[in-house]
Amino acid sequence: MQKINLVEIKSDDDFEIDMMYAKTQNMMQTDIYSKIGMGNRCFVQPDLWSCLQKLRPLLQEKQLKLKICDAYRPPLAFEMMKKIIPTEGFFAATAERSQHCHASAIDVTLLDKNGVELDFPCAVDAYEEKYAKQVMLGKVNEFYKHLEKAKYSWNAPEDAKKIKNRDMLCQMMENVGLIALEHEWWHFNLPNKEKYPLINAVFDTKDNFFFFI
């Protein structure tokens, strides 16, 4: 197998890696990335890393930190997620259609100088434990109603401060060349998605990262 041509991002003064699927606080209540040997490791396309590098001066100026909650998602992990929550429309139809499986998308939020997450209309992935438990039972109506808060069209007056943070993050990410997803405030991906192939990855016992296409 050939060594993968991705950049691994590690936590530093400007970025914090906290992969949501390497722990159980997610909609599937399962540490999927740990189960496949990837753990709390974050990989992106070199082009995406170049975009993120441009964020550093602004993050430092605003005394903020970018928390990366998801990035490259191996198709194996994607298929496991689909089996846990088979509800149609909950995930992309196939791994091919998920930009995370191409390492060309990231899910992010912002932290203040003390490491406290800024307030947004909802959490990344709109995660709340009570909704996760409902979804795992096939009950999605309440969660889908809550998920409306993830859209850029959400403009409830009581969420004015949260919306301001949402729009600030969006502007920051778009200014460095990334594209926002209208219905997920936390998701940003590279343009020209056809440029980036699907990446199938495995991890060996020494935690070295390899890939095949």
One Martini backbone bead per residue (centre of mass of N, CA, C, O) as a GRO file, in nm:
protein
  213
    1MET     BB    1   0.100   0.033   0.015
    2GLN     BB    2   0.040   0.371   0.009
    3LYS     BB    3   0.113   0.662   0.116
    4ILE     BB    4  -0.059   0.914   0.228
    5ASN     BB    5  -0.181   1.243   0.087
    6LEU     BB    6  -0.191   1.387   0.384
    7VAL     BB    7  -0.275   1.603   0.646
    8GLU     BB    8  -0.182   1.628   0.979
    9ILE     BB    9  -0.358   1.758   1.245
   10LYS     BB   10  -0.249   1.937   1.529
   11SER     BB   11  -0.242   2.060   1.819
   12ASP     BB   12  -0.236   2.415   1.894
   13ASP     BB   13  -0.267   2.756   1.926
   14ASP     BB   14  -0.512   2.743   1.683
   15PHE     BB   15  -0.568   2.425   1.714
   16GLU     BB   16  -0.828   2.181   1.789
   17ILE     BB   17  -0.849   1.834   1.850
   18ASP     BB   18  -1.203   1.691   1.844
   19MET     BB   19  -1.318   1.403   1.759
   20MET     BB   20  -1.644   1.297   1.775
   21TYR     BB   21  -1.583   0.982   1.664
   22ALA     BB   22  -1.372   0.921   1.921
   23LYS     BB   23  -1.640   0.931   2.077
   24THR     BB   24  -1.972   0.926   2.241
   25GLN     BB   25  -2.048   1.238   2.167
   26ASN     BB   26  -2.293   1.137   1.958
   27MET     BB   27  -2.555   1.026   1.762
   28MET     BB   28  -2.432   0.712   1.808
   29GLN     BB   29  -2.275   0.658   2.078
   30THR     BB   30  -1.988   0.615   1.916
   31ASP     BB   31  -1.634   0.521   1.877
   32ILE     BB   32  -1.552   0.476   1.567
   33TYR     BB   33  -1.249   0.565   1.528
   34SER     BB   34  -1.143   0.372   1.744
   35LYS     BB   35  -1.245   0.101   1.615
   36ILE     BB   36  -1.048   0.160   1.342
   37GLY     BB   37  -0.768   0.313   1.465
   38MET     BB   38  -0.770   0.640   1.452
   39GLY     BB   39  -0.901   0.820   1.639
   40ASN     BB   40  -0.768   1.147   1.732
   41ARG     BB   41  -0.740   1.201   1.405
   42CYS     BB   42  -0.640   1.457   1.157
   43PHE     BB   43  -0.740   1.478   0.809
   44VAL     BB   44  -0.625   1.651   0.506
   45GLN     BB   45  -0.603   1.824   0.249
   46PRO     BB   46  -0.361   2.034   0.145
   47ASP     BB   47  -0.561   2.260   0.054
   48LEU     BB   48  -0.701   2.286   0.329
   49TRP     BB   49  -0.453   2.357   0.494
   50SER     BB   50  -0.392   2.620   0.343
   51CYS     BB   51  -0.647   2.762   0.436
   52LEU     BB   52  -0.601   2.740   0.746
   53GLN     BB   53  -0.337   2.905   0.759
   54LYS     BB   54  -0.491   3.183   0.697
   55LEU     BB   55  -0.628   3.197   0.991
   56ARG     BB   56  -0.421   3.261   1.210
   57PRO     BB   57  -0.416   3.576   1.232
   58LEU     BB   58  -0.721   3.604   1.307
   59LEU     BB   59  -0.727   3.428   1.558
   60GLN     BB   60  -0.515   3.596   1.712
   61GLU     BB   61  -0.664   3.868   1.701
   62LYS     BB   62  -0.937   3.732   1.843
   63GLN     BB   63  -0.868   3.511   2.048
   64LEU     BB   64  -0.885   3.230   1.889
   65LYS     BB   65  -1.007   2.890   1.825
   66LEU     BB   66  -0.999   2.603   1.626
   67LYS     BB   67  -1.237   2.347   1.628
   68ILE     BB   68  -1.196   2.010   1.530
   69CYS     BB   69  -1.454   1.752   1.477
   70ASP     BB   70  -1.406   1.699   1.160
   71ALA     BB   71  -1.289   1.515   0.868
   72TYR     BB   72  -1.166   1.257   0.784
   73ARG     BB   73  -1.371   0.976   0.653
   74PRO     BB   74  -1.380   0.666   0.642
   75PRO     BB   75  -1.578   0.450   0.475
   76LEU     BB   76  -1.599   0.251   0.708
   77ALA     BB   77  -1.724   0.455   0.903
   78PHE     BB   78  -1.962   0.534   0.731
   79GLU     BB   79  -2.095   0.250   0.724
   80MET     BB   80  -2.133   0.226   1.029
   81MET     BB   81  -2.320   0.471   1.058
   82LYS     BB   82  -2.546   0.364   0.867
   83LYS     BB   83  -2.614   0.115   1.047
   84ILE     BB   84  -2.695   0.266   1.306
   85ILE     BB   85  -2.828   0.500   1.100
   86PRO     BB   86  -3.064   0.423   0.842
   87THR     BB   87  -3.183   0.685   0.791
   88GLU     BB   88  -3.298   0.861   0.549
   89GLY     BB   89  -3.085   1.154   0.519
   90PHE     BB   90  -2.874   1.159   0.754
   91PHE     BB   91  -2.684   1.085   0.528
   92ALA     BB   92  -2.518   1.026   0.285
   93ALA     BB   93  -2.577   0.794   0.049
   94THR     BB   94  -2.260   0.795   0.004
   95ALA     BB   95  -1.925   0.812   0.027
   96GLU     BB   96  -1.884   0.963  -0.242
   97ARG     BB   97  -2.084   1.209  -0.132
   98SER     BB   98  -1.873   1.252   0.091
   99GLN     BB   99  -1.634   1.485   0.171
  100HIS     BB  100  -1.500   1.340   0.408
  101CYS     BB  101  -1.404   1.089   0.220
  102HIS     BB  102  -1.199   1.316   0.070
  103ALA     BB  103  -1.071   1.533   0.271
  104SER     BB  104  -1.263   1.818   0.192
  105ALA     BB  105  -1.375   1.832   0.498
  106ILE     BB  106  -1.510   2.027   0.781
  107ASP     BB  107  -1.574   2.042   1.135
  108VAL     BB  108  -1.654   2.343   1.326
  109THR     BB  109  -1.538   2.563   1.589
  110LEU     BB  110  -1.519   2.798   1.866
  111LEU     BB  111  -1.271   2.937   2.082
  112ASP     BB  112  -1.156   3.082   2.340
  113LYS     BB  113  -0.878   3.173   2.530
  114ASN     BB  114  -1.000   2.945   2.752
  115GLY     BB  115  -1.153   2.705   2.580
  116VAL     BB  116  -1.436   2.817   2.521
  117GLU     BB  117  -1.721   2.769   2.370
  118LEU     BB  118  -1.906   2.912   2.162
  119ASP     BB  119  -2.209   3.032   2.078
  120PHE     BB  120  -2.466   2.849   1.912
  121PRO     BB  121  -2.766   2.746   1.795
  122CYS     BB  122  -2.594   2.476   1.792
  123ALA     BB  123  -2.443   2.204   1.781
  124VAL     BB  124  -2.252   1.996   1.652
  125ASP     BB  125  -2.481   1.807   1.481
  126ALA     BB  126  -2.701   1.881   1.695
  127TYR     BB  127  -2.606   1.776   1.964
  128GLU     BB  128  -2.797   1.565   2.190
  129GLU     BB  129  -2.862   1.317   2.395
  130LYS     BB  130  -3.173   1.302   2.368
  131TYR     BB  131  -3.168   1.278   2.054
  132ALA     BB  132  -2.989   1.034   2.024
  133LYS     BB  133  -3.180   0.835   2.165
  134GLN     BB  134  -3.413   0.871   1.966
  135VAL     BB  135  -3.268   0.799   1.700
  136MET     BB  136  -3.184   0.506   1.791
  137LEU     BB  137  -3.517   0.448   1.784
  138GLY     BB  138  -3.632   0.611   1.517
  139LYS     BB  139  -3.671   0.907   1.642
  140VAL     BB  140  -3.674   1.224   1.441
  141ASN     BB  141  -3.868   1.471   1.467
  142GLU     BB  142  -3.737   1.642   1.694
  143PHE     BB  143  -3.459   1.664   1.566
  144TYR     BB  144  -3.540   1.805   1.299
  145LYS     BB  145  -3.642   2.056   1.442
  146HIS     BB  146  -3.369   2.126   1.575
  147LEU     BB  147  -3.202   2.133   1.298
  148GLU     BB  148  -3.291   2.419   1.202
  149LYS     BB  149  -3.053   2.568   1.363
  150ALA     BB  150  -2.827   2.493   1.139
  151LYS     BB  151  -2.929   2.711   0.964
  152TYR     BB  152  -2.885   3.020   0.805
  153SER     BB  153  -3.205   3.085   0.832
  154TRP     BB  154  -3.163   3.114   1.128
  155ASN     BB  155  -3.337   3.408   1.316
  156ALA     BB  156  -3.372   3.414   1.613
  157PRO     BB  157  -3.373   3.662   1.843
  158GLU     BB  158  -3.266   3.487   2.095
  159ASP     BB  159  -2.998   3.414   1.889
  160ALA     BB  160  -2.814   3.659   1.817
  161LYS     BB  161  -2.531   3.581   1.930
  162LYS     BB  162  -2.511   3.307   1.787
  163ILE     BB  163  -2.540   3.420   1.498
  164LYS     BB  164  -2.291   3.598   1.505
  165ASN     BB  165  -2.091   3.361   1.534
  166ARG     BB  166  -2.173   3.209   1.283
  167ASP     BB  167  -2.108   3.441   1.079
  168MET     BB  168  -1.813   3.474   1.153
  169LEU     BB  169  -1.719   3.193   1.077
  170CYS     BB  170  -1.809   3.199   0.784
  171GLN     BB  171  -1.635   3.439   0.695
  172MET     BB  172  -1.363   3.319   0.765
  173MET     BB  173  -1.383   3.063   0.580
  174GLU     BB  174  -1.448   3.208   0.309
  175ASN     BB  175  -1.188   3.394   0.305
  176VAL     BB  176  -1.002   3.113   0.260
  177GLY     BB  177  -1.191   2.926   0.038
  178LEU     BB  178  -1.445   2.816   0.163
  179ILE     BB  179  -1.750   2.618   0.189
  180ALA     BB  180  -2.066   2.644   0.277
  181LEU     BB  181  -2.340   2.488   0.445
  182GLU     BB  182  -2.663   2.579   0.466
  183HIS     BB  183  -2.750   2.330   0.692
  184GLU     BB  184  -2.434   2.361   0.823
  185TRP     BB  185  -2.246   2.572   1.009
  186TRP     BB  186  -1.982   2.363   1.057
  187HIS     BB  187  -1.952   2.324   0.743
  188PHE     BB  188  -1.655   2.278   0.527
  189ASN     BB  189  -1.538   2.310   0.183
  190LEU     BB  190  -1.402   2.251  -0.102
  191PRO     BB  191  -1.367   2.329  -0.402
  192ASN     BB  192  -1.374   2.122  -0.654
  193LYS     BB  193  -1.457   1.817  -0.565
  194GLU     BB  194  -1.365   1.644  -0.820
  195LYS     BB  195  -1.049   1.659  -0.746
  196TYR     BB  196  -1.130   1.455  -0.503
  197PRO     BB  197  -1.086   1.151  -0.406
  198LEU     BB  198  -1.161   0.872  -0.282
  199ILE     BB  199  -1.067   0.745   0.050
  200ASN     BB  200  -0.915   0.450   0.147
  201ALA     BB  201  -0.859   0.348   0.489
  202VAL     BB  202  -0.595   0.225   0.701
  203PHE     BB  203  -0.475   0.078   1.015
  204ASP     BB  204  -0.220  -0.021   1.177
  205THR     BB  205  -0.075  -0.141   1.470
  206LYS     BB  206   0.123   0.132   1.465
  207ASP     BB  207  -0.050   0.379   1.352
  208ASN     BB  208  -0.028   0.377   1.053
  209PHE     BB  209  -0.092   0.549   0.745
  210PHE     BB  210  -0.298   0.419   0.483
  211PHE     BB  211  -0.376   0.367   0.125
  212PHE     BB  212  -0.658   0.313  -0.100
  213ILE     BB  213  -0.851   0.329  -0.429
   0.00000   0.00000   0.00000
